[in-house]
Amino acid sequence: MSLALVFPGQGAQYVGMGFDFCEGNERANSIFAMAESALKGKLPKSLKDVMFLGPEEELKKTDYTQPAIFTMSCAIYEMLRSRFAGKVAYTAGHSLGEYSALYAAGAFSFEDGIKIVSRRGALMQEASLNNKGSMAAVLGLDNAKIKELCSKASTAGYIAPANYNSPGQVVVSGDVSAIDAGEVYAKELGAKRYIKLAVAGAFHSRHMLSAADGLKADMDKSGIKDAVIPVVSNFLAAEVKSAADIKNALINQITGPVRWVESIEYMKSKGVDTFVEIGPGSVLSGLIKKIDKNFKVFNIDKVSDIEKLTV
């Protein structure tokens, strides 16, 4: 067995996330306490209150969503840290999840991680307000047809691939006008579905340039150091370990596409055959199974899920 830990990104959140971990474990509870302390005065409401009690609309706001998912993922990892010791070949995360992966790989402390994640969320929220955009999931088209779709829809505005999630599932991002136009071309090209996403903005596109610039300015004081375990970068679909490479990958990730299929295939090429998804939901587990049905996949979203873990 060769094991990789993977961590979900924005969109996996739900009201009540993480409650049973916070209640039942001292290590997990200390992570939540550190998050509350680090974010005090930066958010109008307590992060824990919004995570556990909602409302959902509040939790969906990028500046809450990102630290919420990061905190829950890190809390679960802390509960299971000793179980994974010496067994993990790689870590990886989908978009925001890359920060949880970097924490698990020892690239920064939780305190430094929550600060940079909170900053990233605020910068992306600001960029979304200043550059109105949208996203849509396209099902049933190969990458060549996705490229054709974007070319055709670009007559209505800017549009580009944002997430290569699984074979036949790609998310596009860009101007609202181009995302609307994309629906017509998706049908023409034979897409099974074209689903406009309820998101704050056009993530993983040039609409996020101001967020990338803002994050770049903060990187020197981010506390990022060399990782102990290699992390597979979304931007590169290859591993990074040095602090310099990690910083560059995180900056480029904001405007570049999430190459999730290639990232999983990279780990497969290195012998990984078992994945544990750590954090809210089970979206990544489903995507990984679509990439290769022979993988052994677990997801830890509730305390009860730990009983099923056989690694």
N, C-alpha and C positions, 0 to 999 in steps of 0.2 A: 504493500500500500504506500502511495505517495500522496500526501495531504496538502490541500490549499484551503485557506480561510478566505471567504468572500463576504463583502459588506454592501448592503443596499444603499441606494441614493434617494433623492427627493421623489416623492410620489408614493413611497412605502408607508408614510405616517398614517396613524389613526388615533382617535381619541381613546385613551386608556392604555396606550403603548407603554410598556416598561413597568407598569404598576406592581405586578407580582414579583418582579426581580428586586425592585426597590424595597418592598416590604419584607422579603425573605432572606436577604443576604447582606452581611456587613460590608463586604468589599464593594458590592454593587451600590449599596446605599451611600458609600463614601464618594463614589463617582458623581451621583446625583447632587450630593452636598457641595462638591467642588464646582459643579456646573452652576448651581444657584449662586454661589459666592462670586464666581468669575463674571456672571452676567448681571449682578445686582446693579441697578441704576441704568443699565443699557437697554432693557426692555420694559415696556409699561407694566407687564404682568409677570408673575413668577413663571419660569419655564415649566416647573413641575406641575403647577396648577393647570396650565394650558395643555400639557401632555396628558394629564390624567382626567381632567374635567372638561376640556374644550373651552369655548365652542370650536367646532371643526373649522369654521372660517378663519379663526385666529391661528389655529395650528397650521393651516395651509399657507400662511404668509411666510415668505422665504426666510425672513429674519428669525422666525420661531422654528420653522421646519428643519433647517439645517442643523442648528445646535441640538434639537430634540433627537433627531435620528443619530447623530454622532454620539450623544450622551448615552442613549439606550444601547447602541452597538458596543460601546466601550465598557459599559456596565456588565453586559452579558459576557464579553470577553474576559473581564476581570474575574468573574465567577468561575470561568472554565480555564483560566490561564495555566494552572498546574497540570491539568489534564492534557493540554496541548504541548507542554514543554518538551522540546527536542524532536517533535514530530512534524512540524510545519515546514514544508519546502518553499511555499510562496504565500503571500497575501495579495489580495486585489479587491478593488471596490468600484462600483458603478457610479461615475461622476463624484458627487459628494462622498460616497462610500470609500473613495480612495483615501480620505483623511482618516477614517476608522482603520483602514488597512495599514496606513503608516503608523498609527498609534500602536497597533498590535505588533508591528515590525520593529518597534523601539526607536522610531525616527523623531519622536518628540514626547514630552510629558503630556498628561491629560490637560493640565492647566494651560500649557502653550497651545495645545491642539484646539481647545474650546475657544480660545481667544481668536485664533486665525479663522476658524470655522464661522464664528459669529461675525467677524469682519467680512468674510467672503459673502455670507448671507445678506448683510446690510448693503454691500457694494452691488450685488446682483439685483437686489430689490430696487435700489436707486437707478441702476442701468435700465431696468424694466420700465420704470416710471418715465424715464427720459427718452426711451426708444421703444415705442409700442410695437410689440411683436407677438407671435403666437407659434404653436407647434402642432403637428399632427402625426399620428402613427399610421403607417402604410403597411398593410398586410397583403402578402401574396405576390410581391414583385421582387425580382432579383436586383442586385446592385446596379447592373447596367441600365435597367428600366427606371430605377430610382434616379439615376443621373439624367436620363431622358426626361423624366417628369419634371425635375428641377430646371432643366434647360427650357422646357416649354412654358412652365409657370413663371419663369423669370421675366417674361414680358409684362407681368403684372406687378413686379417688384422683386426684392431680394429673397431668395430661398436656397437652402443648402441642407444636405444630410447632417443630422445632429447625433443620432444614436444608432449604431449598427448592433441591434440587440440579439437577434437570432436569425438564422436563415429565413428570409421571407418576412422579417419584421424590422423595419427601419423607421425611425422618427425623423421628420424634416422640421426645419426651424427657419423663421424669417419674418418678413412683413406680413401683416394680417391679410392684405390684398393678395399676396402671392400664395399664402396658405389656403385662402378661399379658392383661388384659381386652380390650385393643385388637385382639388377634389375632382374637378371635371377631367383633368388629364389622367388621374389615377384610374378612373373608370374606363377611359379610352384604352389605357395600357393593360387592362385586365386585372387590376387589384381586387382582392376579395373584399377588403374594407378600407375605408379612409376615415380615421377617427380624430376629430379635432380635440385637442387636450385642454383641460381647464388649468392652464398654467399662468403664472404672473408675467412671463415674457418669453422672448426667443433665446432660450439658453443654448449654449454650445454653438454660437453664431457670432458674426461680427457685431451684432447688437450689444454684446457683452465686452467690447473693447475697453470701455472706461473701467469696468470691474477688474479686468486683467491688469490694467495700468495701476489701479489703486492697490491691488494685491502685491504687485511687483514692488511697489514703494515700501510695503510693510515686510517684505521677505527677510531682510537683513536682521530684523528684530523678532523673527518668528520662533526662534529656538529650535529650528530644524537641524538635525545632525544626521550622520550616516546611519542607515538602517542596519539592524542586526540580521534580519531576514529579507531576502529580495522581494520587492514590491513590483507587481506588473502594472505599468502606467497605462491609463486609458489613451493618452495621446500617442504613445509610442507603440503600444501593444507589445512591449518588451520590458525586461526588468530594469529597475533602477535601485541603487544602493547608496550612492554618494549624496551628501547634502546638496551639492550644486546641481546634480542631475534631478533630484527630487523637486527642488525649487523651480527649475525650468519647466519640468513636466506639469506642475500644478498651475503655473501661470498660463502655459499653452492650452491646458485642459479647458479653461473657461470659454475660449472661443473655438476650440477644435472639437471634432466629433469624438464621441465615446466609441472606441473600437472594441466592443465587448466580445464579439465573435472571435476576432483575431487574438484577443487577450487570453480567452479560454483555450484556443487552439495552440497558442504559444506554450501554455502550461502543460497541455497534453503532450506536446512535442518533447517536453522535458521529463515526461514520465508520470505526471500527476494523473491520478485516476479517481480520487475521492475529494469531494468539496463539502465544506460546512458553511452554510450561509448564516451569518450572525447579525440579527437586527430585526426590525419590524417587517412582517409579511413574509412571503415566499416567492416573490417575483423572480429573483435570480435563479432559484432552484429550478423553476419552470423553464427559464431560458437556457440554462446549462443542459437540461435534459433534451431540449430541442436541438442543441448543438451536437450532442452525442448521447444517445439513449443508454449507452453502456457505462456511463459514469455512475459512481455511487455518490448520491447527494443527500445531505441532511440539512434541515433548516431549524434554527433555534430562535423562536419568536416568543415562546412562553416557557415558564419553568418546567412544565410537564413535558416539553419537547426534549429535555435533557435525557430523560429515561430512554429515548429511542436511539441516542447517540452511541455508536459502537466503535469509536476510534479512541 
